[in-house]
Amino acid sequence: MSIQPEGEDIRKAVKWVSDQRKFKPGKDLNKIIEEACIKFNLSPKEAEFLRRFVLEKCCS
């Protein structure tokens, strides 16, 4: 079961991370996620969701 926070900021952050990975493939994924959390002012809950979502998509 997955709890997905609703909100435009998290959607924008997911898209931004995806774009960053596409255009800067050598950049550290954790650094990209950190930058997204700051850029989109994500709450701790949203930041944790973003981290899990991105790592799940990346590493599965």
PyMOL Python script that loads the backbone (N, CA, C, O; Angstrom):
from pymol import cmd

cmd.read_pdbstr("""\
ATOM      1  N   MET A   1       0.844  -1.181   0.000  1.00  0.00           N
ATOM      2  CA  MET A   1       0.000   0.000   0.000  1.00  0.00           C
ATOM      3  C   MET A   1       0.884   1.237   0.000  1.00  0.00           C
ATOM      4  O   MET A   1       1.848   1.326   0.760  1.00  0.00           O
ATOM      5  N   SER A   2       0.550   2.175  -0.847  1.00  0.00           N
ATOM      6  CA  SER A   2       1.364   3.384  -0.977  1.00  0.00           C
ATOM      7  C   SER A   2       0.491   4.604  -0.726  1.00  0.00           C
ATOM      8  O   SER A   2      -0.613   4.720  -1.259  1.00  0.00           O
ATOM      9  N   ILE A   3       1.001   5.498   0.084  1.00  0.00           N
ATOM     10  CA  ILE A   3       0.291   6.748   0.337  1.00  0.00           C
ATOM     11  C   ILE A   3       0.933   7.802  -0.543  1.00  0.00           C
ATOM     12  O   ILE A   3       2.116   8.110  -0.398  1.00  0.00           O
ATOM     13  N   GLN A   4       0.145   8.355  -1.459  1.00  0.00           N
ATOM     14  CA  GLN A   4       0.671   9.347  -2.384  1.00  0.00           C
ATOM     15  C   GLN A   4       0.107  10.713  -2.027  1.00  0.00           C
ATOM     16  O   GLN A   4      -1.103  10.928  -2.103  1.00  0.00           O
ATOM     17  N   PRO A   5       0.977  11.634  -1.637  1.00  0.00           N
ATOM     18  CA  PRO A   5       0.482  12.964  -1.320  1.00  0.00           C
ATOM     19  C   PRO A   5      -0.046  13.649  -2.570  1.00  0.00           C
ATOM     20  O   PRO A   5       0.522  13.521  -3.654  1.00  0.00           O
ATOM     21  N   GLU A   6      -1.127  14.368  -2.402  1.00  0.00           N
ATOM     22  CA  GLU A   6      -1.680  15.112  -3.522  1.00  0.00           C
ATOM     23  C   GLU A   6      -1.092  16.508  -3.503  1.00  0.00           C
ATOM     24  O   GLU A   6      -0.747  17.033  -2.444  1.00  0.00           O
ATOM     25  N   GLY A   7      -0.982  17.094  -4.656  1.00  0.00           N
ATOM     26  CA  GLY A   7      -0.502  18.459  -4.712  1.00  0.00           C
ATOM     27  C   GLY A   7       0.348  18.705  -5.934  1.00  0.00           C
ATOM     28  O   GLY A   7       1.046  17.823  -6.434  1.00  0.00           O
ATOM     29  N   GLU A   8       0.264  19.914  -6.388  1.00  0.00           N
ATOM     30  CA  GLU A   8       0.983  20.306  -7.596  1.00  0.00           C
ATOM     31  C   GLU A   8       2.489  20.315  -7.377  1.00  0.00           C
ATOM     32  O   GLU A   8       3.241  19.988  -8.296  1.00  0.00           O
ATOM     33  N   ASP A   9       2.947  20.681  -6.190  1.00  0.00           N
ATOM     34  CA  ASP A   9       4.391  20.749  -5.933  1.00  0.00           C
ATOM     35  C   ASP A   9       5.065  19.398  -6.110  1.00  0.00           C
ATOM     36  O   ASP A   9       6.142  19.319  -6.701  1.00  0.00           O
ATOM     37  N   ILE A  10       4.454  18.346  -5.611  1.00  0.00           N
ATOM     38  CA  ILE A  10       5.070  17.021  -5.726  1.00  0.00           C
ATOM     39  C   ILE A  10       5.082  16.570  -7.179  1.00  0.00           C
ATOM     40  O   ILE A  10       6.040  15.935  -7.620  1.00  0.00           O
ATOM     41  N   ARG A  11       4.041  16.885  -7.920  1.00  0.00           N
ATOM     42  CA  ARG A  11       4.009  16.533  -9.351  1.00  0.00           C
ATOM     43  C   ARG A  11       5.111  17.266 -10.106  1.00  0.00           C
ATOM     44  O   ARG A  11       5.814  16.677 -10.927  1.00  0.00           O
ATOM     45  N   LYS A  12       5.252  18.543  -9.821  1.00  0.00           N
ATOM     46  CA  LYS A  12       6.307  19.332 -10.465  1.00  0.00           C
ATOM     47  C   LYS A  12       7.686  18.799 -10.092  1.00  0.00           C
ATOM     48  O   LYS A  12       8.582  18.743 -10.934  1.00  0.00           O
ATOM     49  N   ALA A  13       7.855  18.413  -8.846  1.00  0.00           N
ATOM     50  CA  ALA A  13       9.149  17.896  -8.387  1.00  0.00           C
ATOM     51  C   ALA A  13       9.492  16.590  -9.096  1.00  0.00           C
ATOM     52  O   ALA A  13      10.637  16.391  -9.502  1.00  0.00           O
ATOM     53  N   VAL A  14       8.520  15.703  -9.248  1.00  0.00           N
ATOM     54  CA  VAL A  14       8.763  14.435  -9.946  1.00  0.00           C
ATOM     55  C   VAL A  14       9.174  14.706 -11.390  1.00  0.00           C
ATOM     56  O   VAL A  14      10.113  14.090 -11.894  1.00  0.00           O
ATOM     57  N   LYS A  15       8.481  15.615 -12.050  1.00  0.00           N
ATOM     58  CA  LYS A  15       8.823  15.952 -13.440  1.00  0.00           C
ATOM     59  C   LYS A  15      10.208  16.576 -13.514  1.00  0.00           C
ATOM     60  O   LYS A  15      10.993  16.245 -14.403  1.00  0.00           O
ATOM     61  N   TRP A  16      10.508  17.472 -12.590  1.00  0.00           N
ATOM     62  CA  TRP A  16      11.809  18.137 -12.578  1.00  0.00           C
ATOM     63  C   TRP A  16      12.934  17.122 -12.377  1.00  0.00           C
ATOM     64  O   TRP A  16      13.952  17.182 -13.067  1.00  0.00           O
ATOM     65  N   VAL A  17      12.761  16.198 -11.445  1.00  0.00           N
ATOM     66  CA  VAL A  17      13.773  15.158 -11.211  1.00  0.00           C
ATOM     67  C   VAL A  17      13.959  14.328 -12.482  1.00  0.00           C
ATOM     68  O   VAL A  17      15.087  14.016 -12.864  1.00  0.00           O
ATOM     69  N   SER A  18      12.866  13.979 -13.123  1.00  0.00           N
ATOM     70  CA  SER A  18      12.941  13.204 -14.361  1.00  0.00           C
ATOM     71  C   SER A  18      13.723  13.961 -15.435  1.00  0.00           C
ATOM     72  O   SER A  18      14.567  13.384 -16.121  1.00  0.00           O
ATOM     73  N   ASP A  19      13.440  15.245 -15.572  1.00  0.00           N
ATOM     74  CA  ASP A  19      14.161  16.075 -16.550  1.00  0.00           C
ATOM     75  C   ASP A  19      15.639  16.170 -16.211  1.00  0.00           C
ATOM     76  O   ASP A  19      16.490  16.077 -17.096  1.00  0.00           O
ATOM     77  N   GLN A  20      15.945  16.354 -14.939  1.00  0.00           N
ATOM     78  CA  GLN A  20      17.345  16.454 -14.517  1.00  0.00           C
ATOM     79  C   GLN A  20      18.092  15.160 -14.825  1.00  0.00           C
ATOM     80  O   GLN A  20      19.236  15.200 -15.279  1.00  0.00           O
ATOM     81  N   ARG A  21      17.467  14.033 -14.587  1.00  0.00           N
ATOM     82  CA  ARG A  21      18.105  12.741 -14.854  1.00  0.00           C
ATOM     83  C   ARG A  21      18.340  12.551 -16.343  1.00  0.00           C
ATOM     84  O   ARG A  21      19.325  11.939 -16.754  1.00  0.00           O
ATOM     85  N   LYS A  22      17.417  13.088 -17.153  1.00  0.00           N
ATOM     86  CA  LYS A  22      17.543  12.955 -18.601  1.00  0.00           C
ATOM     87  C   LYS A  22      18.675  13.836 -19.139  1.00  0.00           C
ATOM     88  O   LYS A  22      19.472  13.391 -19.965  1.00  0.00           O
ATOM     89  N   PHE A  23      18.742  15.078 -18.670  1.00  0.00           N
ATOM     90  CA  PHE A  23      19.688  16.044 -19.222  1.00  0.00           C
ATOM     91  C   PHE A  23      21.034  16.072 -18.500  1.00  0.00           C
ATOM     92  O   PHE A  23      22.010  16.596 -19.036  1.00  0.00           O
ATOM     93  N   LYS A  24      21.096  15.519 -17.301  1.00  0.00           N
ATOM     94  CA  LYS A  24      22.351  15.458 -16.534  1.00  0.00           C
ATOM     95  C   LYS A  24      22.513  14.047 -15.968  1.00  0.00           C
ATOM     96  O   LYS A  24      22.468  13.859 -14.752  1.00  0.00           O
ATOM     97  N   PRO A  25      22.701  13.054 -16.844  1.00  0.00           N
ATOM     98  CA  PRO A  25      22.715  11.660 -16.390  1.00  0.00           C
ATOM     99  C   PRO A  25      23.827  11.306 -15.404  1.00  0.00           C
ATOM    100  O   PRO A  25      23.690  10.336 -14.658  1.00  0.00           O
ATOM    101  N   GLY A  26      24.913  12.057 -15.382  1.00  0.00           N
ATOM    102  CA  GLY A  26      26.009  11.745 -14.470  1.00  0.00           C
ATOM    103  C   GLY A  26      25.842  12.319 -13.074  1.00  0.00           C
ATOM    104  O   GLY A  26      26.620  12.001 -12.175  1.00  0.00           O
ATOM    105  N   LYS A  27      24.830  13.163 -12.884  1.00  0.00           N
ATOM    106  CA  LYS A  27      24.638  13.828 -11.593  1.00  0.00           C
ATOM    107  C   LYS A  27      24.081  12.852 -10.556  1.00  0.00           C
ATOM    108  O   LYS A  27      23.235  12.014 -10.867  1.00  0.00           O
ATOM    109  N   ASP A  28      24.561  12.974  -9.335  1.00  0.00           N
ATOM    110  CA  ASP A  28      24.136  12.103  -8.237  1.00  0.00           C
ATOM    111  C   ASP A  28      22.627  12.224  -8.002  1.00  0.00           C
ATOM    112  O   ASP A  28      22.106  13.326  -7.827  1.00  0.00           O
ATOM    113  N   LEU A  29      21.940  11.099  -7.999  1.00  0.00           N
ATOM    114  CA  LEU A  29      20.488  11.078  -7.848  1.00  0.00           C
ATOM    115  C   LEU A  29      20.043  11.653  -6.508  1.00  0.00           C
ATOM    116  O   LEU A  29      19.043  12.368  -6.448  1.00  0.00           O
ATOM    117  N   ASN A  30      20.765  11.354  -5.440  1.00  0.00           N
ATOM    118  CA  ASN A  30      20.402  11.902  -4.131  1.00  0.00           C
ATOM    119  C   ASN A  30      20.508  13.421  -4.121  1.00  0.00           C
ATOM    120  O   ASN A  30      19.702  14.098  -3.483  1.00  0.00           O
ATOM    121  N   LYS A  31      21.498  13.956  -4.826  1.00  0.00           N
ATOM    122  CA  LYS A  31      21.666  15.414  -4.909  1.00  0.00           C
ATOM    123  C   LYS A  31      20.496  16.035  -5.677  1.00  0.00           C
ATOM    124  O   LYS A  31      19.982  17.085  -5.294  1.00  0.00           O
ATOM    125  N   ILE A  32      20.084  15.382  -6.756  1.00  0.00           N
ATOM    126  CA  ILE A  32      18.941  15.871  -7.539  1.00  0.00           C
ATOM    127  C   ILE A  32      17.681  15.883  -6.675  1.00  0.00           C
ATOM    128  O   ILE A  32      16.917  16.848  -6.701  1.00  0.00           O
ATOM    129  N   ILE A  33      17.467  14.824  -5.918  1.00  0.00           N
ATOM    130  CA  ILE A  33      16.284  14.741  -5.053  1.00  0.00           C
ATOM    131  C   ILE A  33      16.324  15.838  -3.991  1.00  0.00           C
ATOM    132  O   ILE A  33      15.313  16.484  -3.718  1.00  0.00           O
ATOM    133  N   GLU A  34      17.491  16.041  -3.400  1.00  0.00           N
ATOM    134  CA  GLU A  34      17.658  17.108  -2.400  1.00  0.00           C
ATOM    135  C   GLU A  34      17.317  18.476  -2.982  1.00  0.00           C
ATOM    136  O   GLU A  34      16.597  19.264  -2.369  1.00  0.00           O
ATOM    137  N   GLU A  35      17.848  18.743  -4.180  1.00  0.00           N
ATOM    138  CA  GLU A  35      17.590  20.026  -4.844  1.00  0.00           C
ATOM    139  C   GLU A  35      16.103  20.202  -5.138  1.00  0.00           C
ATOM    140  O   GLU A  35      15.571  21.303  -4.995  1.00  0.00           O
ATOM    141  N   ALA A  36      15.431  19.133  -5.545  1.00  0.00           N
ATOM    142  CA  ALA A  36      13.999  19.203  -5.830  1.00  0.00           C
ATOM    143  C   ALA A  36      13.211  19.540  -4.569  1.00  0.00           C
ATOM    144  O   ALA A  36      12.264  20.325  -4.617  1.00  0.00           O
ATOM    145  N   CYS A  37      13.597  18.952  -3.450  1.00  0.00           N
ATOM    146  CA  CYS A  37      12.907  19.211  -2.179  1.00  0.00           C
ATOM    147  C   CYS A  37      12.999  20.686  -1.800  1.00  0.00           C
ATOM    148  O   CYS A  37      12.035  21.276  -1.311  1.00  0.00           O
ATOM    149  N   ILE A  38      14.163  21.267  -2.031  1.00  0.00           N
ATOM    150  CA  ILE A  38      14.352  22.684  -1.719  1.00  0.00           C
ATOM    151  C   ILE A  38      13.628  23.558  -2.739  1.00  0.00           C
ATOM    152  O   ILE A  38      12.909  24.486  -2.370  1.00  0.00           O
ATOM    153  N   LYS A  39      13.820  23.258  -4.017  1.00  0.00           N
ATOM    154  CA  LYS A  39      13.242  24.062  -5.100  1.00  0.00           C
ATOM    155  C   LYS A  39      11.715  24.139  -5.003  1.00  0.00           C
ATOM    156  O   LYS A  39      11.127  25.195  -5.238  1.00  0.00           O
ATOM    157  N   PHE A  40      11.080  23.023  -4.657  1.00  0.00           N
ATOM    158  CA  PHE A  40       9.621  22.979  -4.618  1.00  0.00           C
ATOM    159  C   PHE A  40       9.062  23.061  -3.199  1.00  0.00           C
ATOM    160  O   PHE A  40       7.867  22.852  -2.987  1.00  0.00           O
ATOM    161  N   ASN A  41       9.932  23.366  -2.221  1.00  0.00           N
ATOM    162  CA  ASN A  41       9.517  23.576  -0.837  1.00  0.00           C
ATOM    163  C   ASN A  41       8.642  22.423  -0.328  1.00  0.00           C
ATOM    164  O   ASN A  41       7.547  22.632   0.195  1.00  0.00           O
ATOM    165  N   LEU A  42       9.155  21.210  -0.498  1.00  0.00           N
ATOM    166  CA  LEU A  42       8.383  20.034  -0.105  1.00  0.00           C
ATOM    167  C   LEU A  42       8.429  19.829   1.404  1.00  0.00           C
ATOM    168  O   LEU A  42       9.441  20.086   2.055  1.00  0.00           O
ATOM    169  N   SER A  43       7.321  19.365   1.935  1.00  0.00           N
ATOM    170  CA  SER A  43       7.260  19.012   3.351  1.00  0.00           C
ATOM    171  C   SER A  43       8.091  17.742   3.555  1.00  0.00           C
ATOM    172  O   SER A  43       8.424  17.064   2.583  1.00  0.00           O
ATOM    173  N   PRO A  44       8.427  17.414   4.798  1.00  0.00           N
ATOM    174  CA  PRO A  44       9.172  16.168   5.041  1.00  0.00           C
ATOM    175  C   PRO A  44       8.446  14.931   4.494  1.00  0.00           C
ATOM    176  O   PRO A  44       9.082  14.018   3.968  1.00  0.00           O
ATOM    177  N   LYS A  45       7.134  14.907   4.617  1.00  0.00           N
ATOM    178  CA  LYS A  45       6.346  13.782   4.104  1.00  0.00           C
ATOM    179  C   LYS A  45       6.443  13.710   2.576  1.00  0.00           C
ATOM    180  O   LYS A  45       6.615  12.629   2.011  1.00  0.00           O
ATOM    181  N   GLU A  46       6.332  14.856   1.916  1.00  0.00           N
ATOM    182  CA  GLU A  46       6.447  14.896   0.459  1.00  0.00           C
ATOM    183  C   GLU A  46       7.857  14.521   0.007  1.00  0.00           C
ATOM    184  O   GLU A  46       8.035  13.820  -0.990  1.00  0.00           O
ATOM    185  N   ALA A  47       8.858  14.996   0.753  1.00  0.00           N
ATOM    186  CA  ALA A  47      10.250  14.690   0.419  1.00  0.00           C
ATOM    187  C   ALA A  47      10.502  13.189   0.513  1.00  0.00           C
ATOM    188  O   ALA A  47      11.175  12.619  -0.346  1.00  0.00           O
ATOM    189  N   GLU A  48       9.978  12.557   1.532  1.00  0.00           N
ATOM    190  CA  GLU A  48      10.138  11.111   1.697  1.00  0.00           C
ATOM    191  C   GLU A  48       9.436  10.360   0.573  1.00  0.00           C
ATOM    192  O   GLU A  48       9.970   9.384   0.045  1.00  0.00           O
ATOM    193  N   PHE A  49       8.235  10.815   0.207  1.00  0.00           N
ATOM    194  CA  PHE A  49       7.525  10.197  -0.908  1.00  0.00           C
ATOM    195  C   PHE A  49       8.339  10.326  -2.197  1.00  0.00           C
ATOM    196  O   PHE A  49       8.490   9.357  -2.940  1.00  0.00           O
ATOM    197  N   LEU A  50       8.855  11.515  -2.456  1.00  0.00           N
ATOM    198  CA  LEU A  50       9.643  11.750  -3.669  1.00  0.00           C
ATOM    199  C   LEU A  50      10.852  10.821  -3.703  1.00  0.00           C
ATOM    200  O   LEU A  50      11.126  10.185  -4.721  1.00  0.00           O
ATOM    201  N   ARG A  51      11.564  10.748  -2.602  1.00  0.00           N
ATOM    202  CA  ARG A  51      12.756   9.890  -2.524  1.00  0.00           C
ATOM    203  C   ARG A  51      12.391   8.422  -2.814  1.00  0.00           C
ATOM    204  O   ARG A  51      13.050   7.767  -3.621  1.00  0.00           O
ATOM    205  N   ARG A  52      11.352   7.916  -2.160  1.00  0.00           N
ATOM    206  CA  ARG A  52      10.944   6.520  -2.380  1.00  0.00           C
ATOM    207  C   ARG A  52      10.481   6.295  -3.812  1.00  0.00           C
ATOM    208  O   ARG A  52      10.838   5.298  -4.440  1.00  0.00           O
ATOM    209  N   PHE A  53       9.684   7.226  -4.322  1.00  0.00           N
ATOM    210  CA  PHE A  53       9.136   7.104  -5.679  1.00  0.00           C
ATOM    211  C   PHE A  53      10.254   7.072  -6.715  1.00  0.00           C
ATOM    212  O   PHE A  53      10.269   6.207  -7.591  1.00  0.00           O
ATOM    213  N   VAL A  54      11.180   8.007  -6.616  1.00  0.00           N
ATOM    214  CA  VAL A  54      12.267   8.100  -7.594  1.00  0.00           C
ATOM    215  C   VAL A  54      13.189   6.887  -7.499  1.00  0.00           C
ATOM    216  O   VAL A  54      13.556   6.304  -8.519  1.00  0.00           O
ATOM    217  N   LEU A  55      13.560   6.511  -6.293  1.00  0.00           N
ATOM    218  CA  LEU A  55      14.463   5.372  -6.137  1.00  0.00           C
ATOM    219  C   LEU A  55      13.799   4.065  -6.579  1.00  0.00           C
ATOM    220  O   LEU A  55      14.462   3.179  -7.117  1.00  0.00           O
ATOM    221  N   GLU A  56      12.497   3.950  -6.351  1.00  0.00           N
ATOM    222  CA  GLU A  56      11.763   2.760  -6.778  1.00  0.00           C
ATOM    223  C   GLU A  56      11.744   2.670  -8.302  1.00  0.00           C
ATOM    224  O   GLU A  56      11.949   1.594  -8.863  1.00  0.00           O
ATOM    225  N   LYS A  57      11.500   3.793  -8.969  1.00  0.00           N
ATOM    226  CA  LYS A  57      11.454   3.818 -10.435  1.00  0.00           C
ATOM    227  C   LYS A  57      12.840   3.598 -11.022  1.00  0.00           C
ATOM    228  O   LYS A  57      12.990   2.926 -12.043  1.00  0.00           O
ATOM    229  N   CYS A  58      13.834   4.154 -10.385  1.00  0.00           N
ATOM    230  CA  CYS A  58      15.205   4.084 -10.875  1.00  0.00           C
ATOM    231  C   CYS A  58      15.797   2.694 -10.715  1.00  0.00           C
ATOM    232  O   CYS A  58      16.449   2.179 -11.623  1.00  0.00           O
ATOM    233  N   CYS A  59      15.572   2.106  -9.589  1.00  0.00           N
ATOM    234  CA  CYS A  59      16.310   0.898  -9.213  1.00  0.00           C
ATOM    235  C   CYS A  59      15.493  -0.384  -9.307  1.00  0.00           C
ATOM    236  O   CYS A  59      15.955  -1.438  -8.869  1.00  0.00           O
ATOM    237  N   SER A  60      14.307  -0.314  -9.860  1.00  0.00           N
ATOM    238  CA  SER A  60      13.508  -1.549  -9.948  1.00  0.00           C
ATOM    239  C   SER A  60      13.505  -2.092 -11.351  1.00  0.00           C
ATOM    240  O   SER A  60      12.885  -3.123 -11.614  1.00  0.00           O
TER     241      SER A  60
END
""", "prot")
cmd.dss("prot")
cmd.show_as("cartoon", "prot")
cmd.util.cbc("prot")
cmd.orient("prot")
